[in-house]
Amino acid sequence: MASPNDLQFQEFEEAAELLSADPGASTLSMSASNTSTTAAGGGGGGGRGGGEDVKLDLSEEEGEEESSELLGGQKPTGGFWTFEYYQSFFNVDTVQVLDRVKGSLMPLPGRNFIKHNLRSNPDLYGPFWICVTLVFSVAIGGNLSSFLSEKGNPSYHYRPQFHRVTIAALVIFMYAWLVPIGLWGFLTWRQGAERQIGGYSFLETVCVYGYSLFIYIPTSVLWIIPFEWLRWTLILVAMVISGSVLVLTFWPVVREDTKVMAVATVVTIVVLHTLLAVGCKMYFFQTEVHVPSAVPITPTINMTIATKAH
């Protein structure tokens, strides 16, 4: 009985003879096994070669799928305590940030900010720096506004009010984070109660609120001009633009809810946004009206001296 080595050697000799008879024959190397099989086209080996072709095609398709998964798939991220976990939240370039800022300044009816600008790629880079810039613009603008309003007062001595930076940071960052958290939680709860209601992710909600505050940066700079009618006009325009971004974004989600809930949600969003704008205006840019103090007048006392006759 022939050993396995003899059979393998005999098969190799038969393949070599076929190749010498037909130099144009094709060869296939099967990577699925450790041995290398050579087949010649034509004759009785054609059927066997066809079966091997099917196996090879399947292996190539599987290899392409695996490579596409490695190239196109997302890299696994670590836990929330790792740097890689938060790195994906800042994975945007300058063009994307500018496009989103532009979208927040020009809200159009029927144009959803999340669908048209974020495009399933929300970030925290833009909202973070918008909030930081707004904190300093409001605090510094408020100090300059106070200085300009007291410029003609000889009894006024300018002192920088650094505590306004802390107050502005608390107010703006609490609004930019706590309000989206509450809104996202409410929409998630309503989504569970009403199956037909859609929703946005927490990161998308925070991103919309962050970019909606950009309009207040140039507005706070113009608030330095000491004209109350101009300040209230600017704040009205800023509230309309910024509030329109929020309403046009969240209305398609809440309108599937009951009419009362939908209207109450939108009104709450607008009211909270109005309170932020008016509160910043009243606290940081309030013009103090000085009433000139009256000069005290010393009353003249007329004394009449009467003499007594003796």
Kinemage of the C-alpha trace (Angstrom):
@kinemage 1
@onewidth
@group {chain A} dominant
@subgroup {mainchain}
@vectorlist {calphas} color= white
{ca met a 1} P 0.000 0.000 0.000
{ca ala a 2} L 1.340 3.400 -0.962
{ca ser a 3} L 2.157 5.879 1.738
{ca pro a 4} L 0.624 9.408 1.799
{ca asn a 5} L 3.950 10.866 0.700
{ca asp a 6} L 3.958 8.696 -2.410
{ca leu a 7} L 0.456 9.834 -3.315
{ca gln a 8} L 1.350 13.473 -2.914
{ca phe a 9} L 4.443 13.072 -5.049
{ca gln a 10} L 2.495 11.209 -7.742
{ca glu a 11} L -0.144 13.984 -7.826
{ca phe a 12} L 2.575 16.576 -8.254
{ca glu a 13} L 4.102 14.579 -11.150
{ca glu a 14} L 0.711 14.365 -12.888
{ca ala a 15} L 0.252 18.115 -12.556
{ca ala a 16} L 3.714 18.755 -13.919
{ca glu a 17} L 3.007 16.559 -16.960
{ca leu a 18} L -0.246 18.447 -17.632
{ca leu a 19} L 1.532 21.781 -17.408
{ca ser a 20} L 4.224 20.650 -19.811
{ca ala a 21} L 1.549 19.526 -22.272
{ca asp a 22} L -0.443 22.767 -21.960
{ca pro a 23} L 1.746 25.724 -20.939
{ca gly a 24} L -1.237 28.117 -20.973
{ca ala a 25} L -3.074 26.293 -18.200
{ca ser a 26} L -4.007 28.233 -15.051
{ca thr a 27} L -2.990 27.239 -11.561
{ca leu a 28} L -4.718 27.811 -8.217
{ca ser a 29} L -3.122 27.857 -4.798
{ca met a 30} L -5.479 27.030 -1.947
{ca ser a 31} L -4.601 28.870 1.269
{ca ala a 32} L -7.243 27.012 3.256
{ca ser a 33} L -4.964 23.974 3.700
{ca asn a 34} L -1.278 23.552 4.373
{ca thr a 35} L -0.682 21.697 1.078
{ca ser a 36} L -0.542 23.410 -2.284
{ca thr a 37} L -2.776 21.954 -5.038
{ca thr a 38} L -2.142 22.607 -8.718
{ca ala a 39} L -4.881 22.083 -11.282
{ca ala a 40} L -4.705 22.232 -15.038
{ca gly a 41} L -7.578 23.537 -17.157
{ca gly a 42} L -9.324 20.948 -19.367
{ca gly a 43} L -9.973 17.206 -19.258
{ca gly a 44} L -11.316 15.454 -16.222
{ca gly a 45} L -9.725 17.958 -13.848
{ca gly a 46} L -12.068 20.691 -15.054
{ca gly a 47} L -14.896 19.597 -12.786
{ca arg a 48} L -12.632 19.379 -9.784
{ca gly a 49} L -11.128 22.751 -10.611
{ca gly a 50} L -14.608 24.290 -10.806
{ca gly a 51} L -15.351 23.148 -7.272
{ca glu a 52} L -12.105 24.657 -6.058
{ca asp a 53} L -13.018 27.955 -7.801
{ca val a 54} L -16.229 28.181 -5.793
{ca lys a 55} L -14.352 27.703 -2.548
{ca leu a 56} L -11.797 30.309 -3.512
{ca asp a 57} L -14.459 32.882 -4.408
{ca leu a 58} L -16.136 32.418 -1.047
{ca ser a 59} L -12.860 32.895 0.793
{ca glu a 60} L -12.150 36.098 -1.150
{ca glu a 61} L -15.578 37.525 -0.314
{ca glu a 62} L -15.073 36.750 3.334
{ca gly a 63} L -11.659 38.415 3.232
{ca glu a 64} L -13.135 41.538 1.652
{ca glu a 65} L -15.851 41.702 4.305
{ca glu a 66} L -13.315 41.365 7.101
{ca ser a 67} L -11.059 44.053 5.619
{ca ser a 68} L -14.007 46.417 5.105
{ca glu a 69} L -15.003 45.937 8.724
{ca leu a 70} L -11.487 46.746 9.854
{ca leu a 71} L -11.200 49.820 7.630
{ca gly a 72} L -14.700 51.218 7.929
{ca gly a 73} L -15.649 50.160 11.439
{ca gln a 74} L -15.322 52.372 14.461
{ca lys a 75} L -12.388 51.897 16.756
{ca pro a 76} L -13.355 50.501 20.136
{ca thr a 77} L -13.307 53.147 22.826
{ca gly a 78} L -12.383 52.638 26.422
{ca gly a 79} L -14.288 53.522 29.548
{ca phe a 80} L -15.474 56.991 30.432
{ca trp a 81} L -12.373 57.504 32.570
{ca thr a 82} L -10.045 57.249 29.556
{ca phe a 83} L -8.921 60.035 27.245
{ca glu a 84} L -9.983 58.102 24.127
{ca tyr a 85} L -13.591 58.090 25.307
{ca tyr a 86} L -13.836 61.892 25.175
{ca gln a 87} L -11.608 62.326 22.130
{ca ser a 88} L -14.418 61.335 19.761
{ca phe a 89} L -16.573 64.200 21.068
{ca phe a 90} L -14.043 66.724 19.710
{ca asn a 91} L -13.476 65.011 16.368
{ca val a 92} L -14.426 67.945 14.118
{ca asp a 93} L -12.514 70.312 11.874
{ca thr a 94} L -12.753 74.056 11.344
{ca val a 95} L -14.962 73.750 8.272
{ca gln a 96} L -17.575 71.728 10.160
{ca val a 97} L -17.600 74.130 13.108
{ca leu a 98} L -17.983 77.166 10.854
{ca asp a 99} L -20.788 75.458 8.945
{ca arg a 100} L -22.638 74.780 12.180
{ca val a 101} L -22.118 78.332 13.412
{ca lys a 102} L -23.495 79.583 10.111
{ca gly a 103} L -26.505 77.296 10.475
{ca ser a 104} L -27.198 78.674 13.966
{ca leu a 105} L -27.151 82.246 12.642
{ca met a 106} L -29.499 81.609 9.721
{ca pro a 107} L -32.361 79.364 10.832
{ca leu a 108} L -34.741 78.590 7.991
{ca pro a 109} L -38.254 77.116 8.236
{ca gly a 110} L -38.228 73.402 7.581
{ca arg a 111} L -34.461 73.152 8.076
{ca asn a 112} L -33.598 71.012 11.080
{ca phe a 113} L -30.261 71.953 12.633
{ca ile a 114} L -29.494 68.381 13.680
{ca lys a 115} L -30.423 66.808 10.355
{ca his a 116} L -28.766 69.395 8.089
{ca asn a 117} L -25.773 70.574 10.137
{ca leu a 118} L -24.813 67.914 12.675
{ca arg a 119} L -25.524 64.970 10.346
{ca ser a 120} L -25.154 62.282 13.023
{ca asn a 121} L -21.799 63.716 14.121
{ca pro a 122} L -22.423 65.983 17.138
{ca asp a 123} L -19.465 67.523 18.909
{ca leu a 124} L -18.620 69.299 22.133
{ca tyr a 125} L -15.760 71.362 20.729
{ca gly a 126} L -17.959 74.124 19.338
{ca pro a 127} L -20.397 74.365 22.283
{ca phe a 128} L -17.559 74.416 24.825
{ca trp a 129} L -15.642 77.271 23.220
{ca ile a 130} L -18.818 79.188 22.444
{ca cys a 131} L -19.765 79.085 26.134
{ca val a 132} L -16.252 80.092 27.241
{ca thr a 133} L -16.166 82.994 24.788
{ca leu a 134} L -19.645 84.108 25.828
{ca val a 135} L -18.643 84.101 29.509
{ca phe a 136} L -15.755 86.499 28.935
{ca ser a 137} L -17.602 88.674 26.420
{ca val a 138} L -20.500 89.168 28.839
{ca ala a 139} L -18.296 89.783 31.881
{ca ile a 140} L -15.859 92.128 30.137
{ca gly a 141} L -18.639 93.881 28.247
{ca gly a 142} L -20.504 94.468 31.495
{ca asn a 143} L -17.424 96.048 33.090
{ca leu a 144} L -16.888 98.336 30.111
{ca ser a 145} L -20.548 99.256 30.076
{ca ser a 146} L -20.414 100.296 33.736
{ca phe a 147} L -17.274 102.332 33.115
{ca leu a 148} L -18.777 104.184 30.155
{ca ser a 149} L -22.029 104.926 31.962
{ca glu a 150} L -20.115 106.417 34.942
{ca lys a 151} L -17.573 108.281 32.867
{ca gly a 152} L -18.935 111.735 33.667
{ca asn a 153} L -19.406 111.078 37.381
{ca pro a 154} L -16.531 112.695 39.354
{ca ser a 155} L -17.271 110.611 42.448
{ca tyr a 156} L -16.966 107.300 40.550
{ca his a 157} L -13.779 105.234 40.895
{ca tyr a 158} L -13.449 102.313 38.518
{ca arg a 159} L -12.718 98.926 40.055
{ca pro a 160} L -12.643 95.718 37.971
{ca gln a 161} L -15.452 93.388 38.980
{ca phe a 162} L -13.884 89.964 38.549
{ca his a 163} L -16.732 88.240 40.333
{ca arg a 164} L -18.835 88.812 37.214
{ca val a 165} L -16.732 86.239 35.364
{ca thr a 166} L -17.639 83.617 37.949
{ca ile a 167} L -21.318 84.515 37.859
{ca ala a 168} L -21.389 84.501 34.068
{ca ala a 169} L -19.659 81.111 33.955
{ca leu a 170} L -22.114 79.574 36.420
{ca val a 171} L -25.180 80.914 34.641
{ca ile a 172} L -24.117 80.103 31.084
{ca phe a 173} L -22.659 76.648 31.715
{ca met a 174} L -25.573 75.640 33.934
{ca tyr a 175} L -27.974 76.693 31.208
{ca ala a 176} L -25.950 74.972 28.459
{ca trp a 177} L -25.848 71.684 30.397
{ca leu a 178} L -28.722 71.435 32.864
{ca val a 179} L -31.454 72.555 30.474
{ca pro a 180} L -30.425 70.052 27.755
{ca ile a 181} L -30.229 67.304 30.378
{ca gly a 182} L -33.755 68.083 31.545
{ca leu a 183} L -35.103 68.345 28.011
{ca trp a 184} L -33.414 65.124 26.908
{ca gly a 185} L -34.729 63.279 29.947
{ca phe a 186} L -38.246 64.579 29.353
{ca leu a 187} L -38.213 63.615 25.666
{ca thr a 188} L -36.838 60.178 26.554
{ca trp a 189} L -39.643 59.697 29.067
{ca arg a 190} L -42.267 60.826 26.562
{ca gln a 191} L -40.723 58.566 23.962
{ca gly a 192} L -41.372 55.634 26.277
{ca ala a 193} L -44.913 56.780 27.031
{ca glu a 194} L -45.817 57.600 23.421
{ca arg a 195} L -44.307 55.119 20.964
{ca gln a 196} L -44.674 57.365 17.950
{ca ile a 197} L -42.466 60.102 19.441
{ca gly a 198} L -38.887 60.207 18.207
{ca gly a 199} L -35.969 61.784 19.979
{ca tyr a 200} L -32.395 62.983 19.874
{ca ser a 201} L -29.392 61.745 21.761
{ca phe a 202} L -28.061 63.609 24.771
{ca leu a 203} L -24.991 64.762 22.849
{ca glu a 204} L -27.123 66.121 20.002
{ca thr a 205} L -29.299 68.062 22.454
{ca val a 206} L -26.286 69.631 24.169
{ca cys a 207} L -24.738 70.451 20.785
{ca val a 208} L -27.859 72.299 19.587
{ca tyr a 209} L -28.045 74.399 22.766
{ca gly a 210} L -24.345 75.218 22.593
{ca tyr a 211} L -24.397 76.448 19.009
{ca ser a 212} L -27.636 78.385 19.588
{ca leu a 213} L -25.758 80.638 22.056
{ca phe a 214} L -23.284 81.894 19.461
{ca ile a 215} L -25.503 84.836 18.448
{ca tyr a 216} L -25.123 86.292 21.950
{ca ile a 217} L -21.351 86.761 21.542
{ca pro a 218} L -21.555 89.650 19.033
{ca thr a 219} L -24.705 90.846 20.776
{ca ser a 220} L -22.924 91.166 24.138
{ca val a 221} L -20.146 93.153 22.464
{ca leu a 222} L -22.683 95.590 20.979
{ca trp a 223} L -24.379 95.910 24.364
{ca ile a 224} L -21.433 98.080 25.408
{ca ile a 225} L -22.982 100.955 23.439
{ca pro a 226} L -24.792 103.012 26.114
{ca phe a 227} L -28.192 103.288 24.444
{ca glu a 228} L -30.988 101.337 26.060
{ca trp a 229} L -33.211 101.270 22.984
{ca leu a 230} L -30.356 99.753 20.968
{ca arg a 231} L -29.648 97.146 23.631
{ca trp a 232} L -33.255 95.986 23.796
{ca thr a 233} L -33.455 95.875 20.009
{ca leu a 234} L -30.334 93.727 19.857
{ca ile a 235} L -31.570 91.377 22.553
{ca leu a 236} L -34.890 90.963 20.765
{ca val a 237} L -33.170 90.079 17.480
{ca ala a 238} L -30.810 87.659 19.243
{ca met a 239} L -33.679 85.916 21.045
{ca val a 240} L -35.636 85.487 17.819
{ca ile a 241} L -32.661 83.994 15.942
{ca ser a 242} L -31.448 81.774 18.756
{ca gly a 243} L -34.917 80.680 19.811
{ca ser a 244} L -35.818 79.823 16.213
{ca val a 245} L -32.923 77.350 16.081
{ca leu a 246} L -34.279 75.530 19.127
{ca val a 247} L -37.931 75.609 18.074
{ca leu a 248} L -37.244 74.443 14.501
{ca thr a 249} L -35.070 71.639 15.846
{ca phe a 250} L -37.298 70.255 18.597
{ca trp a 251} L -40.743 70.925 17.144
{ca pro a 252} L -40.582 67.970 14.705
{ca val a 253} L -39.962 65.729 17.717
{ca val a 254} L -42.580 67.059 20.124
{ca arg a 255} L -45.368 67.630 17.599
{ca glu a 256} L -46.099 63.899 17.547
{ca asp a 257} L -47.011 64.129 21.235
{ca thr a 258} L -50.329 65.376 22.528
{ca lys a 259} L -51.150 68.958 21.644
{ca val a 260} L -50.927 70.170 25.234
{ca met a 261} L -47.551 68.515 25.826
{ca ala a 262} L -46.154 69.769 22.513
{ca val a 263} L -47.138 73.384 23.147
{ca ala a 264} L -45.998 73.262 26.787
{ca thr a 265} L -42.593 71.881 25.804
{ca val a 266} L -41.975 74.543 23.158
{ca val a 267} L -43.167 77.339 25.467
{ca thr a 268} L -40.846 76.106 28.213
{ca ile a 269} L -37.885 76.078 25.815
{ca val a 270} L -38.628 79.654 24.697
{ca val a 271} L -39.241 80.959 28.237
{ca leu a 272} L -35.993 79.541 29.607
{ca his a 273} L -34.091 80.957 26.661
{ca thr a 274} L -35.706 84.368 27.184
{ca leu a 275} L -34.867 84.340 30.897
{ca leu a 276} L -31.209 83.733 30.101
{ca ala a 277} L -31.001 86.624 27.634
{ca val a 278} L -32.980 89.129 29.720
{ca gly a 279} L -31.196 88.092 32.915
{ca cys a 280} L -27.754 88.699 31.390
{ca lys a 281} L -28.896 92.042 30.057
{ca met a 282} L -30.389 93.205 33.357
{ca tyr a 283} L -27.483 92.072 35.548
{ca phe a 284} L -24.403 92.824 33.447
{ca phe a 285} L -25.588 95.779 31.348
{ca gln a 286} L -27.978 97.648 33.580
{ca thr a 287} L -27.465 101.381 33.297
{ca glu a 288} L -27.662 103.085 36.643
{ca val a 289} L -29.664 106.290 36.716
{ca his a 290} L -28.197 108.830 39.057
{ca val a 291} L -30.484 111.381 40.569
{ca pro a 292} L -28.575 114.534 41.467
{ca ser a 293} L -28.631 115.021 45.167
{ca ala a 294} L -30.274 118.201 46.377
{ca val a 295} L -28.031 120.776 47.977
{ca pro a 296} L -29.167 121.271 51.563
{ca ile a 297} L -30.399 124.832 52.161
{ca thr a 298} L -29.810 126.263 55.581
{ca pro a 299} L -32.948 128.081 56.650
{ca thr a 300} L -32.518 131.741 57.588
{ca ile a 301} L -33.641 132.435 61.087
{ca asn a 302} L -34.854 135.978 61.683
{ca met a 303} L -34.487 136.949 65.251
{ca thr a 304} L -36.349 139.919 66.617
{ca ile a 305} L -34.996 141.473 69.755
{ca ala a 306} L -37.551 143.273 71.775
{ca thr a 307} L -36.540 145.866 74.322
{ca lys a 308} L -38.487 146.481 77.422
{ca ala a 309} L -39.079 150.077 78.415
{ca his a 310} L -38.283 150.989 82.010
